[in-house]
Amino acid sequence: MDQKNHNIDLEKLVATCNEQAKKFPPIKKYLNDRLINDDIIDIFKIGYGMFWQKRWIVIPVLSYEKKVLYLKLRKDPNDKSNRRKYIYYPENTKASIYGSEDILNNEVLMITEGEFDRLVAISKGIPAITSTSGVTGFKRDWFKRDETGIGIFNEVKKIYICFDSDKPGMVNSGKLADAILEETDRTDVFLVTLPAMVNGKPMPESGDLTDYFMLGGGIDDLFEKYTLPCKKKIKENLEPIEQPKMELSGNGEQITASDIEAAKNADITHLVSDITKRDPDGKAWLCCPFHNDKTPSCVIYPNGGGWCCYAGCGAGDYIDFIEKYHKVEFKEAVRLILGKK
């Protein structure tokens, strides 16, 4: 398809691509393997086609009135020549909510990180939406209150945010929860913390909702064991804390710039007594020591990756964590990490 063709009938194009997907075994198998079954392919008109000389999986994005607005194209996983993960058709299209047509019809709603996760959630009976531009894609303009004081989530009683189990997912799920709470008075917001292990099997690095269900995770566990309520504003605490600049000194009373840099990249897990589990990739999990946490929602990333509470109470570097955890000042935290007296 040529992006310059502005007269294309999107509804007809969606139907053509949908038929093509159902007749192309490798793509059909890929979708089925990712728990997107034939019924979901048909209901949501998932397709397959050639655009700009590349092969793409086609995801139609609808308006509230269920009219096709544009196509989200995800590259064919077998097309190794394509460096772009996704693109829109027409190409100058702006991102939006995928699933907006369902917001007004459900009192309970899940927000996922991607389109496929949304479809898998729906296949499990969970109404869901997502942004077509990824983890940072939700714009406040999409759901903020209008001049009458009503936002699009105003009639939704419960929202569950389930982003991937990596640092961007954790931090941005908290920011999104905060933004939603500021724009609605009648909605409870929850963060879903995907576990590191499911049925004795490790989740992939940056595991997502689809991975959870592919490993046999249950719906009841998802909402009972791995869900944390978010009832307060948390935006102020989500930004990594800017550490003060220290004057250089060799007199033993102050720490040097190289000390600070070393502490930001050193292993701190030996200073944390309540780590409950460790992932194969080095992530260390614990019940967050900074709020009443019964499910491990706090992760310490390896190799200078800092820490983040999935429940949204904070994020920062290693020095910041040790300051809070051991209730010491900045310089003392650096000394603890480096083993200096």
Backbone hydrogen bonds, N-H to C=O, Kabsch-Sander energy under -0.5 kcal/mol:
donor,donor_aa,acceptor,acceptor_aa,energy
3,Q,1,M,-0.5
5,N,2,D,-2.0
6,H,4,K,-1.3
8,I,5,N,-0.7
10,L,8,I,-1.0
13,L,9,D,-2.4
14,V,10,L,-2.6
15,A,11,E,-1.8
16,T,12,K,-2.2
17,C,13,L,-2.5
18,N,14,V,-2.3
19,E,15,A,-2.0
20,Q,16,T,-1.8
21,A,17,C,-2.2
22,K,18,N,-1.7
23,K,19,E,-0.9
24,F,20,Q,-0.6
24,F,21,A,-0.9
27,I,24,F,-0.6
28,K,24,F,-2.3
29,K,25,P,-2.9
30,Y,26,P,-2.2
31,L,27,I,-2.5
32,N,28,K,-2.6
33,D,29,K,-3.0
34,R,30,Y,-1.2
35,L,32,N,-1.9
36,I,31,L,-2.7
37,N,35,L,-1.1
41,I,37,N,-2.4
42,D,38,D,-2.1
43,I,39,D,-3.1
44,F,40,I,-2.4
45,K,42,D,-0.7
46,I,41,I,-1.7
47,G,58,V,-3.0
48,Y,17,C,-1.3
49,G,56,W,-2.3
51,F,49,G,-0.5
51,F,54,K,-2.6
52,W,1,M,-1.5
54,K,51,F,-1.5
56,W,49,G,-2.7
57,I,74,R,-3.8
58,V,47,G,-2.4
59,I,57,I,-0.5
59,I,72,K,-2.5
61,V,70,Y,-2.6
62,L,60,P,-0.5
63,S,67,K,-2.1
66,K,63,S,-2.1
69,L,61,V,-3.2
70,Y,61,V,-1.2
71,L,89,Y,-2.8
72,K,59,I,-2.9
73,L,71,L,-0.6
73,L,87,I,-3.2
74,R,57,I,-2.7
74,R,72,K,-0.6
75,K,85,K,-2.3
76,D,55,R,-2.0
79,D,76,D,-2.2
80,K,78,N,-1.3
82,N,79,D,-1.1
83,R,81,S,-0.6
87,I,73,L,-2.0
89,Y,71,L,-2.3
93,T,90,P,-1.6
98,Y,130,T,-3.6
99,G,97,I,-0.8
100,S,97,I,-0.7
102,D,99,G,-2.3
103,I,100,S,-1.1
104,L,100,S,-0.5
105,N,102,D,-1.1
106,N,103,I,-1.0
109,L,158,K,-2.3
110,M,127,P,-2.3
111,I,160,Y,-3.0
112,T,110,M,-0.6
112,T,129,I,-2.5
113,E,162,C,-0.7
118,R,114,G,-1.9
119,L,115,E,-2.2
120,V,116,F,-2.4
121,A,117,D,-2.6
122,I,118,R,-2.2
123,S,119,L,-2.1
124,K,120,V,-1.1
124,K,121,A,-0.8
125,G,122,I,-2.0
126,I,121,A,-2.7
129,I,110,M,-2.3
130,T,98,Y,-1.5
131,S,112,T,-0.5
132,T,96,S,-2.3
134,G,131,S,-0.9
137,G,134,G,-1.9
142,W,139,K,-1.9
143,F,139,K,-0.5
143,F,140,R,-1.3
144,K,140,R,-1.8
146,D,150,I,-2.2
149,G,146,D,-2.2
154,N,151,G,-1.7
156,V,153,F,-1.4
157,K,107,E,-1.6
157,K,155,E,-0.6
158,K,107,E,-2.2
159,I,188,D,-2.6
160,Y,109,L,-2.7
161,I,159,I,-0.5
161,I,190,F,-3.0
162,C,111,I,-3.0
162,C,160,Y,-0.6
165,S,207,G,-2.7
166,D,164,D,-1.3
170,M,166,D,-2.5
171,V,167,K,-2.8
172,N,168,P,-2.4
173,S,169,G,-1.8
174,G,170,M,-1.5
175,K,171,V,-1.8
176,L,172,N,-2.2
177,A,173,S,-2.3
178,D,174,G,-2.2
179,A,175,K,-2.2
180,I,176,L,-2.5
181,L,177,A,-2.4
182,E,178,D,-1.5
183,E,179,A,-0.7
183,E,180,I,-1.1
184,T,180,I,-0.7
188,D,157,K,-2.8
189,V,230,C,-0.6
190,F,159,I,-2.8
191,L,228,L,-3.0
192,V,161,I,-2.8
193,T,191,L,-0.6
193,T,226,Y,-3.8
194,L,192,V,-0.9
198,V,201,K,-3.1
201,K,198,V,-1.9
203,M,196,A,-3.1
206,S,165,S,-0.5
207,G,204,P,-1.2
212,Y,208,D,-2.0
213,F,209,L,-2.1
214,M,210,T,-2.6
215,L,211,D,-1.7
216,G,213,F,-1.5
217,G,212,Y,-2.4
222,L,218,G,-1.7
223,F,219,I,-1.8
224,E,220,D,-2.0
225,K,221,D,-1.7
226,Y,221,D,-1.7
228,L,191,L,-2.8
230,C,189,V,-2.8
237,N,234,I,-1.1
238,L,234,I,-0.5
238,L,235,K,-1.4
239,E,235,K,-0.6
243,Q,241,I,-0.6
260,I,256,T,-1.9
261,E,257,A,-2.2
262,A,258,S,-2.4
263,A,259,D,-2.4
264,K,260,I,-1.8
265,N,261,E,-0.5
265,N,262,A,-1.0
266,A,262,A,-0.5
266,A,263,A,-0.6
271,L,268,I,-2.3
272,V,269,T,-1.4
273,S,271,L,-0.6
275,I,272,V,-0.6
276,T,285,W,-2.6
277,K,285,W,-1.4
279,D,283,K,-3.0
282,G,279,D,-2.1
284,A,300,I,-2.2
285,W,277,K,-3.0
286,L,298,C,-2.2
287,C,274,D,-0.5
291,H,288,C,-1.0
293,D,291,H,-1.2
297,S,286,L,-0.6
298,C,286,L,-2.0
299,V,308,C,-2.5
300,I,284,A,-2.8
301,Y,299,V,-0.6
301,Y,306,G,-2.8
305,G,302,P,-1.0
307,W,316,G,-2.6
308,C,299,V,-2.0
309,C,314,G,-2.7
310,Y,297,S,-3.9
310,Y,308,C,-0.6
312,G,309,C,-1.8
315,A,237,N,-0.7
316,G,307,W,-1.9
321,F,317,D,-1.8
322,I,318,Y,-2.4
323,E,319,I,-2.5
324,K,320,D,-2.0
325,Y,321,F,-3.3
326,H,322,I,-2.5
327,K,323,E,-0.7
328,V,323,E,-1.5
333,A,329,E,-2.3
334,V,330,F,-1.9
335,R,331,K,-2.1
336,L,332,E,-2.5
337,I,333,A,-2.3
338,L,334,V,-2.2
339,G,335,R,-0.9
339,G,336,L,-0.7
340,K,335,R,-2.5
